[in-house]
Amino acid sequence: MRTIRYVGRLLAEFFQFAWKNKAWWIIPVVVFLLLLTLFIVAGTGVAPYIYTLF
């Protein structure tokens, strides 16, 4: 639960930085990295089941 709170604070800090400094390019970068992390975490849990199909 603490990690979710820390990640939330980190994301809020990124968005505050982007808003204050008009660094709009950082928002897609952060979103892309979050999606990539989500795919990697989800993929590692599914991999053993995919190998059994073949």
Stockholm file with secondary structure:
# STOCKHOLM 1.0

chainA/1-54         MRTIRYVGRLLAEFFQFAWKNKAWWIIPVVVFLLLLTLFIVAGTGVAPYIYTLF
#=GR chainA/1-54 SS CHHHHHHHHHHHHHHHHHHHHTCTTHHHHHHHHHHHHHHHHHHHHHHHHHHHHC
#=GC SS_cons        CHHHHHHHHHHHHHHHHHHHHTCTTHHHHHHHHHHHHHHHHHHHHHHHHHHHHC
//
